[in-house]
Amino acid sequence: MSQKIISAHDITEAVEALCVSAAFDLPEDVQACLDAAQQKECSDLGRWAFDKMAANRVIAHEERMPLCQDTGLALIFVDLGQDVQVVDGTLEEAVQSGVARAYEGAYLRKSVVDDPLFDRVNTQDNTPAIIHYRVVAGNELKICVMPKGGGSENMSALAMLKPAQGIEAVKDFVYNTVVNAGGNPCPPTIVGVGIGGNAEYALELSKKALGRPLGQSHADERYAKLEQELLERINASGVGPQGFGGNTTALAVHIEYFPTHIAMLPVGVSLNCHVARHKQVVL
């Protein structure tokens, strides 16, 4: 396969556009699921919450305002084709620059502090973003931007289960994580579940699961069945839209898995709020 040369400047512009669009424009797959869920919601307060969500996304799109005041910590997944050469700068610098330009130019809230414990001084441009790189075959550069708000991110959880505890322990952990979160992650949520790997990779898998097209079942029928079982159980919990009660606590459960050690069964859970911001481009 022939080598492709991509300018760092083009990468910066692409990331900037993705960050702005993610902040202002509800993804089409999310809107379709919200519309379908609204028709099935049984709670009066739940339907009221759905009406407010619908009005919010129209205002955000038409007036170019953020879907949520918390415009998030930029989480970015980069698949770099091994036949791609980045010129006129580094890939890391290009991506970080795109985030900074978006948050400054579009007047998005800057939510990143330089030291998490002591100084906590705002970096003023929402960088550094958290970037996960993967080298893949081919000559394409795929960039997926997922701004992650603090309210939903604070509800993340990790369990290092014993293999003997099996599937029921996995189900209980995922269910309890979502229900205990209540209205904090602004439900209806998308529930990302990572199973396997090790402690840090289980949580990374749960983040990657959030980027899957909403409602797209896992390719493995066993995991697809588990996703559906968890979704039905979560929606029977009664948490409901925005935690007001109802039968729509989650729009989807997405699971990703990875091989693990014989003595381990790591399970990571990440929740996306109802706007589930994600945008991607292939260069």
Buried (B, 14 or more C-beta within 10 A) or exposed (E): EEEBEBBBBBBBBBBBBBBBBBBBBBBEBBBEBBEEBBEEBEBEBBBBBBEEBBEBBEEBBEEEBBBBEBBBBBBBBBBBBEBBEBEEBEBBEBBBBBBBBBBBEBEBBBBBEEEEEEEEEEBEBBBBBEBEEEEBEBBBBBBBBBBBBEBBBEBBBBBEBEEEBEEEBBBBBBBBBBBEBBBBBBBBBBBBBBBBBBEEBBBBBBBBBBBBEBBEBBEEEEBBEBBBBBBEBBBEBEBBBBBBBBBBBBBBBBBBBBEBEEEBBBBBBBBBBBBBBBBBBEB
